[in-house]
Amino acid sequence: MVEKTGNGRCETDCHRPGKAVTAPELKAWFVREVLPLEAALMQFFRRSWRNESDIDDLCQDVYARVCEAAQDKIPNPAKPFVFAIARNLMIDRVRHENVISIEAVADPDMFATAADRPSAERGIIAREELYSLQAALDALPPRCREAVVMKKIEGLSRREIAARMGIAEKTVKRHLANGMMALANALYGEPADQRRT
């Protein structure tokens, strides 16, 4: 049975409250209203989703959610309904990718996620920076290097460093100042062959 609504659209009798949608009605509605939106839906995913290989799966998931939701009542109009489901599906996928399973939290070694891992380029740069820092530390006078390592790596106070090294806090302060200045020059200053003397 088909009824005319106040806006001139035709609706099947399945839109009446309390009456479930039959499989043939759902299929007819899907073919008539949802499938013609596929090109626009695919374009929406291509613009919005970062991984093109996921787009077909996303589209199929949207269809499954649309059919499941329309079993109780066929939405009218279909287009905003379909695109709202598509948007929500993408949000769900992003949230799911950012969730860490309880097993991963129980095992700290598995805690590192792909998103936390640096790119290969960043890894190379970091390694080069680490080698430069080690070379600059190695170039410091031994007592100065010892004070800098205790302060910056071990996190000790000047008083603790002075006690360990058996020197005055004032001397520790001078070692730290000289060491940090030398490290800054070595890492961020002009190359040694271009420095003015």
N, C-alpha and C positions, 0 to 999 in steps of 0.2 A: 504494500500500500504506500502511495506517495502523497505527501501533504505539501501544500504551498505555505511558506512562512510569510510573515509580514514584509520581509525584505525581498520577496519574489523568488527566493531560492527554493529548490525542491529538497525535501528531506525524506528519508525512508522512515517507516514507523519504528525503526530500531532506536530512534532518538528519544522516544518517550521514556520518562523515568521508570525504573523498575523492570524494564524489558531488556534482556541480554541480547547482544549482537550475535547473529548466527554466522557460521563460517562462510557461507556463500556471500552474505552481505558484507562481511569484513573483506573478503577477497575482492569483490567488485569495487568497494570503496578504495582499497589499496591500489588497484590497477588504474582506477579513474583519477584519483586525487594525489597519491603519493609518488607513484612511479614517474609521472611527468616532471617531478621536481628533482630527479636524479642528477641532471646536468648542473643545475644550480647548486645542489648539495655538494657535488664533487668539486665545483669551483670554490665554494665556501671552504671546504677542507684544504684545498691546495693553497689558498691564501692564508689560512689560519694555523695549519699544522706543520710542524717542522720536518717530519719524516714522511716523505712521499710514499714509501713502501707500506705505510699503515693505512693509507686512505681507503682502499677497498674494504679492509676489515672494519674501519670506522663506519663506512656506509652500511655494511651489513648489520653492524650492531645497532645503528639507528633504526633500520627496518625492523629488527627484532623488537626493540623497545617500543616502536610505534604500534606494531601489531599487538603487543602485550597490553599496552595502555588502552588501545581502542576496543578491546574485547568487551569492556563494560559499556562504553559509550563512544561512538565515533565523533571525534572532534570536528568542529566546523568553525572556522576554515582550517584546512589541513596545513597550509604552508607555515604559518607561525608556530604551529604545534611541532612540526617536523624539525624546524630550525632551532627551536628551543631545546628539543631533545638532543640535537647535534651539538649545540653549545654545551649543554650539561654533560654530555658524554666526554667531550674534550677536557672539561674541568675535572671530571672524575678520573680520567686517565692520568692527568698531570698530578693530581693528588696521590693517586696510587703509586706513581713512580717515585714520589718523595717519601713514601711511608717505609719505615724500617721495621722489619719483622721482629717479633719478640725474641726469636732465636738469635738474631743478629746482635741484639742488645746483650743477651746472655753470653755471647762469645765475642769479646772485643776485637778479635782478629778479623772478624767478618764485618765489622762496623764500617769500614771504609767503603763508600759507594763510588760508582763511576763518576758521579757528579763532583765528588770531592777530589778526584785525581786530576793532577795538572796535565795539560797537554804535553806532547813530546817536546815541543819547542820550549815551553816554560820549564820543563825538567832539565833541558840542556843549559838554559840560561842560569837556573838555580845552581846547577852543578859547577858551572864556570865561576859564579859568584862565590860559592863555597871554597873553591880552589884559591881564588884571589884572596879571600879572607884568611885562609890558612897560611898562605905565603906571607901576607902582611903580618900576621901574628908571629910567624917564625922569624921575621926580620927584626922584631922588637928585642931590646936587651932582655936577658933572662929574668931579672927581678921585676922589670916593668911588665913583661908578658905574664908572669905569675900573678901579679896584682890584678891585671885586666881580666884574666881567666877566672880568678876567684870572684871578682865583682860581677862581671857580665854573664858568665856561664853558670857559675855555682850560686850566684845570688847572695853572696855574703856581704855584710856591712863593712865599712872601713875599719871599725873597731875589731871585728872578727879577723879581718885580713891582717891587721897590725899584730894581733896576738899570734896568729899562725906563722907569720913571717918573722916575728921577733923584732919589729921596727916600730917607730912612732907613727901615729895616725897621720901626722903632717907629711911624713915621708910617703905613706900610702897614697895620700891625696895627690902629691907631686907625681908619683909613678902613674897613677890613673890618668891625670891630665896629660902627661907626656905620651902615654900609650895611646889614648884616644885620639890625640892630635896626630900622631904618627899613622894610626890606622886610617883616619879620615883622609890624610894626604895620600896615603898609598892607594886607597880605594876610590876616592872621588876627586883628588887633586890632579894637577898637571902631571903627565908622565915625567919621570926623573930626568930624562935627557932634555926636557923643555923647561924645567924649573930655572928661575933666575937664581944666581948665587950671590 
